[in-house]
Amino acid sequence: MNPTRIAHLDMDAFYASVELLRYPELRGRPVVIGGRQAGAPMLRRADIGRFPQLRDYAGRGVVTTCTYEARALGVSSGIGLMKAAKLAPAAILLPADFEAYRHYSARFKAAVSEIAPRIENRGIDEIFIDLTDVPGDALTLGHRIQHAVRDATGLSCSIGITPNKLLSKICSDLQKPNGLTVLDLDEVPARIWPLSVAKINGIGPKATARLAHLGIATIADLAQADPAMLQRHFGPAYASWLHRAAHGQDDAALITHSEPKSISRETTFERDLHPRHDRGMLSDIFTRLCMSVAEDLRHKGYCARTIGIKLRFDDFCAVTRNLSLPSASAEPAVIRGAAGACLRRVRLDRRLRLLGVRASGLCAVESATHAHLPVQGELAIGRAGH
């Protein structure tokens, strides 16, 4: 029986790298992706040879991702664009183009599957790969996969290959970009223990802070910690997992197929929108969200039994409403009509900062009978509902 070999593949600065394929003149420069304005066209070059700079951004958008040059200036995913502008005012700002990212995601995953078909999809830019029964040594396979990804997409990726998912996830981040790390269990003390505990997927910022308070900063500290002390502070289940993870132990299996529970689209506005004064813009955005959900359902081969909406007002209060359909559907008009019916059950007397549409109760298309509900032609923005 072959020893288990699991690879974790992580695309390098994926969204930013896709943009650099389109704009190679930006290579080597700090580039930030984020800040798409709801209801506005995609922002591109102001004119030939000129790009918007981060210093000119005004709004409350967040950084989706950025190039390594921007990261060197302190910019990171998830921080506000206004904060990022203070760190890197001359950085180029481009909006996210998720259609392009999904296209390249499908291409790199198809390229990998030609080499190793057992894949766990972890998101748009990362996968786990079972290499246990794939002929070849780990290092050769890793380089082969990297070359296949570059040939298919023009992009680089970093790979960790170890006996389990937990270690592979850590190792894929050790030599970015275009890194390849192969590790055996007996190398854990020398190569993994010196790292921060935060490198273990499953130890978040709060747990990291609590461990630091106990004098545990590195994975070595955690591996050598008293199990009884860990139980007192974290409970038996999590303490046991911490101890095993620190020693590189993980028996999580690859999940090569899983059914989604819901599909949703939402957008946060660059400015709070008024239900009455901005009714036309809100109606357009709402319809686009419904159409996007319908397209996502069609692309994935599902119908939905329940349609819901999510609203967040200017005071950050969130409201959701759901409606069950007579029969499962993926028809855009049905989704738009059901979402509109949900919206009429909300009192719209405050400005909105977020709007979302969600489809749940999913079933495969072949097992569903499409509903035929009346089309709601006009978004009921500005009218109070309960």
VMD Tcl script that draws the C-alpha trace (Angstrom):
set ca {
  {0.00 0.00 0.00}
  {1.41 3.37 -1.03}
  {2.08 5.96 1.67}
  {-0.44 8.81 1.69}
  {0.66 11.88 -0.27}
  {-1.57 14.96 -0.13}
  {-0.77 18.18 -1.95}
  {-2.17 21.61 -1.25}
  {-2.02 23.96 -4.23}
  {-2.50 27.69 -3.68}
  {-2.45 30.11 -6.60}
  {-0.06 33.01 -6.02}
  {-1.86 36.35 -5.46}
  {-4.52 34.92 -7.77}
  {-6.78 37.87 -8.57}
  {-3.88 40.28 -8.91}
  {-1.98 37.81 -11.10}
  {-4.95 37.50 -13.46}
  {-5.02 41.30 -13.78}
  {-1.30 41.33 -14.58}
  {-1.96 38.99 -17.49}
  {-4.16 41.71 -18.95}
  {-1.91 44.58 -17.92}
  {1.68 43.27 -18.05}
  {2.99 46.84 -17.82}
  {1.97 46.75 -14.15}
  {4.34 43.89 -13.28}
  {6.70 44.83 -10.48}
  {4.39 47.58 -9.23}
  {2.12 47.57 -6.16}
  {-1.38 46.71 -7.41}
  {-4.48 46.45 -5.22}
  {-7.72 44.70 -6.25}
  {-10.98 45.88 -4.68}
  {-13.46 48.70 -4.42}
  {-15.90 47.82 -7.17}
  {-18.69 50.40 -7.13}
  {-22.18 48.91 -7.09}
  {-24.28 50.05 -10.02}
  {-21.28 51.49 -11.88}
  {-19.31 50.08 -14.80}
  {-16.03 48.33 -14.15}
  {-13.22 50.84 -13.67}
  {-10.32 50.48 -15.99}
  {-7.70 52.80 -17.43}
  {-8.70 56.46 -17.37}
  {-6.87 56.76 -20.70}
  {-4.01 55.05 -22.47}
  {-1.16 54.33 -20.10}
  {-2.89 55.67 -17.01}
  {-4.44 53.72 -14.15}
  {-6.33 54.91 -11.05}
  {-4.19 55.18 -7.95}
  {-5.15 54.15 -4.46}
  {-4.64 57.71 -3.15}
  {-7.63 58.85 -5.22}
  {-10.06 56.29 -3.78}
  {-12.94 57.45 -1.59}
  {-15.34 54.94 -0.08}
  {-15.52 52.05 2.34}
  {-14.46 49.20 0.09}
  {-11.93 46.62 1.23}
  {-8.85 45.08 -0.34}
  {-9.75 41.80 -2.05}
  {-6.12 40.95 -2.74}
  {-2.92 42.63 -3.87}
  {0.44 41.95 -5.47}
  {3.47 41.01 -3.41}
  {4.88 44.49 -4.02}
  {1.81 45.99 -2.29}
  {2.10 43.46 0.53}
  {5.67 44.61 1.13}
  {4.20 48.05 1.90}
  {1.86 46.64 4.55}
  {-1.27 46.17 2.44}
  {-3.17 42.92 3.00}
  {-6.47 41.31 2.09}
  {-9.46 42.44 4.12}
  {-8.25 45.87 5.22}
  {-10.14 48.98 4.19}
  {-9.05 50.67 0.98}
  {-8.82 54.03 2.77}
  {-6.35 52.49 5.24}
  {-4.47 50.85 2.38}
  {-4.23 54.24 0.66}
  {-2.26 55.58 3.63}
  {0.17 52.66 3.40}
  {0.58 52.67 -0.37}
  {-0.91 55.83 -1.90}
  {0.79 55.28 -5.28}
  {-0.47 51.70 -5.64}
  {-2.62 50.99 -8.68}
  {-6.27 50.24 -7.86}
  {-8.26 47.85 -10.05}
  {-11.75 46.46 -9.41}
  {-12.39 42.76 -8.96}
  {-13.48 40.87 -12.08}
  {-14.89 37.63 -10.74}
  {-15.96 36.35 -14.14}
  {-12.33 36.36 -15.24}
  {-11.16 34.77 -11.97}
  {-13.70 31.95 -12.28}
  {-12.50 31.35 -15.84}
  {-8.87 30.97 -14.79}
  {-9.89 28.93 -11.75}
  {-11.63 26.40 -13.97}
  {-8.58 26.26 -16.25}
  {-6.02 25.55 -13.54}
  {-8.23 22.91 -11.90}
  {-8.80 21.17 -15.24}
  {-5.04 21.13 -15.86}
  {-4.36 19.56 -12.46}
  {-7.11 16.96 -12.90}
  {-5.36 15.68 -16.03}
  {-2.46 14.65 -13.78}
  {-4.27 13.77 -10.54}
  {-8.08 13.41 -10.77}
  {-8.78 13.16 -7.01}
  {-9.19 16.81 -6.03}
  {-10.88 18.60 -3.13}
  {-12.07 22.02 -4.22}
  {-11.31 24.54 -1.47}
  {-12.27 27.72 -3.28}
  {-11.55 29.73 -6.36}
  {-7.77 29.69 -5.90}
  {-6.84 26.59 -3.90}
  {-7.29 22.82 -3.99}
  {-6.12 19.68 -2.20}
  {-4.81 16.90 -4.45}
  {-4.44 13.19 -3.64}
  {-1.12 12.07 -5.11}
  {-1.00 8.74 -3.27}
  {-1.54 6.56 -6.31}
  {-0.12 8.91 -8.95}
  {3.16 7.53 -10.39}
  {6.31 9.54 -9.72}
  {8.14 11.01 -6.75}
  {6.62 13.95 -4.90}
  {9.13 16.56 -6.10}
  {8.75 15.59 -9.76}
  {4.94 15.55 -9.49}
  {4.94 18.97 -7.82}
  {7.00 20.51 -10.62}
  {4.85 18.76 -13.21}
  {1.69 20.24 -11.71}
  {3.23 23.71 -11.52}
  {4.23 23.54 -15.19}
  {0.76 22.32 -16.19}
  {-0.88 25.20 -14.33}
  {1.44 27.75 -15.93}
  {0.87 26.29 -19.40}
  {-2.91 26.41 -18.94}
  {-3.15 29.85 -17.34}
  {0.14 31.73 -17.50}
  {0.01 31.89 -13.70}
  {2.19 30.52 -10.91}
  {1.17 28.49 -7.89}
  {2.76 27.24 -4.68}
  {2.44 23.63 -3.54}
  {3.01 21.73 -0.32}
  {3.20 17.91 -0.43}
  {3.04 16.00 2.86}
  {1.27 12.97 4.39}
  {-1.84 15.01 5.33}
  {-3.95 18.07 4.62}
  {-2.95 20.05 7.70}
  {0.78 19.93 6.95}
  {0.30 20.49 3.21}
  {-1.70 23.64 3.90}
  {1.17 24.97 6.04}
  {3.84 23.98 3.53}
  {2.20 25.57 0.48}
  {2.72 28.96 2.17}
  {6.38 28.50 3.10}
  {8.10 29.47 -0.15}
  {5.67 31.76 -1.98}
  {5.55 32.66 -4.78}
  {6.09 29.65 -7.08}
  {7.20 27.55 -4.13}
  {7.30 23.77 -3.78}
  {7.79 22.16 -0.37}
  {7.90 18.41 0.22}
  {7.86 17.27 3.85}
  {7.74 13.97 5.75}
  {6.44 13.51 9.29}
  {9.94 13.05 10.73}
  {10.81 16.56 9.50}
  {8.07 18.26 11.55}
  {10.29 19.19 14.53}
  {12.97 20.79 12.35}
  {10.79 22.55 9.75}
  {7.37 23.09 11.29}
  {7.95 23.63 15.01}
  {9.85 26.93 14.59}
  {6.78 28.51 12.92}
  {4.15 30.61 14.66}
  {1.08 28.76 15.91}
  {-0.94 31.04 13.62}
  {0.42 29.04 10.66}
  {-1.82 26.12 11.62}
  {-5.13 26.31 9.78}
  {-7.72 26.22 12.57}
  {-5.85 28.46 15.02}
  {-7.34 31.88 14.44}
  {-6.42 35.30 15.86}
  {-8.32 34.81 19.12}
  {-6.79 31.40 19.84}
  {-3.36 32.75 18.88}
  {-3.77 35.58 21.39}
  {-4.92 33.20 24.12}
  {-1.99 30.89 23.46}
  {0.42 33.84 23.54}
  {-0.98 34.81 26.94}
  {0.00 31.30 28.09}
  {3.51 31.75 26.73}
  {2.89 29.64 23.63}
  {4.08 31.43 20.50}
  {5.55 28.75 18.24}
  {4.31 25.35 17.15}
  {7.19 23.88 19.18}
  {5.82 25.61 22.28}
  {2.42 24.11 21.57}
  {3.82 20.62 20.95}
  {5.62 20.71 24.29}
  {2.75 22.24 26.26}
  {1.11 20.33 29.09}
  {-2.06 18.67 27.66}
  {-3.86 19.11 30.98}
  {-3.14 22.85 30.92}
  {-4.47 23.10 27.37}
  {-7.66 21.32 28.42}
  {-8.23 23.77 31.27}
  {-8.04 26.72 28.91}
  {-9.54 25.34 25.70}
  {-11.70 22.36 26.64}
  {-10.95 18.69 25.94}
  {-11.87 18.51 22.25}
  {-10.00 21.61 21.02}
  {-7.04 20.93 23.35}
  {-6.70 17.42 21.94}
  {-6.79 18.80 18.40}
  {-4.17 21.45 19.26}
  {-1.83 18.80 20.63}
  {-2.22 16.55 17.58}
  {-1.91 19.44 15.12}
  {1.31 20.64 16.74}
  {2.76 17.18 16.14}
  {1.66 17.23 12.49}
  {-1.10 14.68 12.98}
  {-4.25 14.96 10.88}
  {-6.59 12.26 9.63}
  {-9.03 14.47 7.70}
  {-9.98 12.80 4.43}
  {-10.17 14.51 1.06}
  {-13.70 15.55 0.18}
  {-13.82 15.16 -3.57}
  {-17.50 16.04 -3.88}
  {-19.89 18.01 -1.71}
  {-23.33 19.42 -2.39}
  {-23.72 23.16 -1.79}
  {-26.40 24.15 0.70}
  {-27.05 27.56 -0.81}
  {-25.93 29.99 -3.50}
  {-25.95 33.72 -2.86}
  {-24.85 37.06 -4.24}
  {-24.63 40.31 -2.30}
  {-23.09 43.74 -2.66}
  {-22.07 46.46 -0.22}
  {-22.66 49.93 -1.63}
  {-19.95 52.56 -1.84}
  {-22.44 54.95 -0.19}
  {-25.67 54.30 1.68}
  {-28.57 54.26 -0.77}
  {-31.97 55.75 -0.01}
  {-34.98 53.48 -0.73}
  {-36.86 56.32 -2.40}
  {-34.25 58.72 -3.83}
  {-32.07 55.89 -5.19}
  {-34.92 53.62 -6.15}
  {-33.85 53.20 -9.77}
  {-30.28 52.27 -8.89}
  {-31.44 49.86 -6.19}
  {-33.89 48.24 -8.58}
  {-31.15 47.67 -11.16}
  {-28.76 46.24 -8.57}
  {-31.45 44.00 -7.12}
  {-32.35 42.61 -10.53}
  {-28.68 41.98 -11.37}
  {-28.21 40.08 -8.11}
  {-31.22 37.90 -8.91}
  {-29.95 37.26 -12.43}
  {-26.50 36.38 -11.08}
  {-27.97 33.88 -8.61}
  {-30.01 32.32 -11.43}
  {-26.90 32.07 -13.61}
  {-24.92 30.49 -10.75}
  {-27.68 27.92 -10.26}
  {-27.77 27.12 -13.96}
  {-23.98 26.85 -14.18}
  {-23.83 24.45 -11.21}
  {-26.87 22.44 -12.33}
  {-29.19 23.21 -9.40}
  {-32.67 24.49 -8.73}
  {-33.75 26.18 -5.50}
  {-36.80 25.58 -3.32}
  {-36.33 28.74 -1.25}
  {-35.38 32.30 -2.20}
  {-34.30 34.83 0.38}
  {-32.99 38.38 0.68}
  {-30.60 40.10 3.05}
  {-30.59 43.81 3.84}
  {-28.18 45.76 6.00}
  {-29.18 49.30 6.92}
  {-27.02 52.33 7.68}
  {-27.13 51.50 11.40}
  {-25.69 48.03 10.59}
  {-28.98 46.35 11.52}
  {-29.48 43.32 9.25}
  {-32.80 41.87 8.10}
  {-33.50 38.66 6.20}
  {-36.67 37.32 4.59}
  {-37.30 33.97 2.87}
  {-39.99 32.57 0.61}
  {-40.57 28.90 -0.28}
  {-41.43 28.26 -3.92}
  {-44.29 25.94 -5.00}
  {-41.63 23.88 -6.78}
  {-37.87 24.16 -7.21}
  {-36.70 26.57 -9.89}
  {-33.65 28.24 -11.40}
  {-35.62 30.57 -13.66}
  {-34.44 34.22 -13.41}
  {-38.02 35.56 -13.48}
  {-39.07 33.20 -10.70}
  {-36.12 34.17 -8.52}
  {-36.71 37.87 -9.21}
  {-40.39 37.56 -8.38}
  {-39.82 35.62 -5.15}
  {-37.06 37.98 -4.01}
  {-39.33 40.94 -4.75}
  {-42.08 39.36 -2.64}
  {-39.58 39.00 0.22}
  {-38.58 42.63 -0.13}
  {-42.16 43.81 0.24}
  {-42.21 42.24 3.70}
  {-39.53 44.66 4.94}
  {-40.16 48.20 6.17}
  {-37.89 50.33 3.99}
  {-37.58 53.56 5.93}
  {-33.78 53.75 6.34}
  {-30.80 53.98 4.04}
  {-29.30 50.71 2.85}
  {-25.63 49.74 2.87}
  {-25.93 46.12 1.67}
  {-28.31 44.09 -0.47}
  {-28.18 40.35 -1.08}
  {-30.16 37.52 -2.69}
  {-29.88 33.86 -1.65}
  {-31.13 30.57 -3.08}
  {-31.31 27.57 -0.74}
  {-32.99 24.17 -0.52}
  {-31.00 23.14 -3.59}
  {-31.66 20.08 -5.70}
  {-30.23 18.83 -8.98}
  {-31.97 20.10 -12.11}
  {-32.96 16.62 -13.31}
  {-34.95 16.02 -10.11}
  {-36.74 19.36 -10.08}
  {-39.86 20.68 -11.77}
  {-39.54 24.32 -12.63}
  {-42.07 26.65 -11.08}
  {-44.01 29.22 -13.11}
  {-44.58 32.22 -10.88}
  {-45.68 35.66 -12.08}
  {-42.85 38.06 -12.86}
  {-42.46 41.02 -10.52}
  {-41.59 43.83 -12.87}
  {-40.83 46.66 -10.47}
  {-38.78 46.67 -7.30}
  {-40.91 47.82 -4.39}
  {-38.38 50.32 -3.07}
  {-39.89 53.19 -1.17}
  {-43.03 51.41 0.00}
  {-43.27 50.22 3.57}
  {-43.91 46.56 4.21}
  {-44.11 44.24 7.18}
}
mol new
graphics top color blue
foreach p $ca { graphics top sphere $p radius 0.5 }
foreach p [lrange $ca 0 end-1] q [lrange $ca 1 end] { graphics top cylinder $p $q radius 0.2 }
display resetview
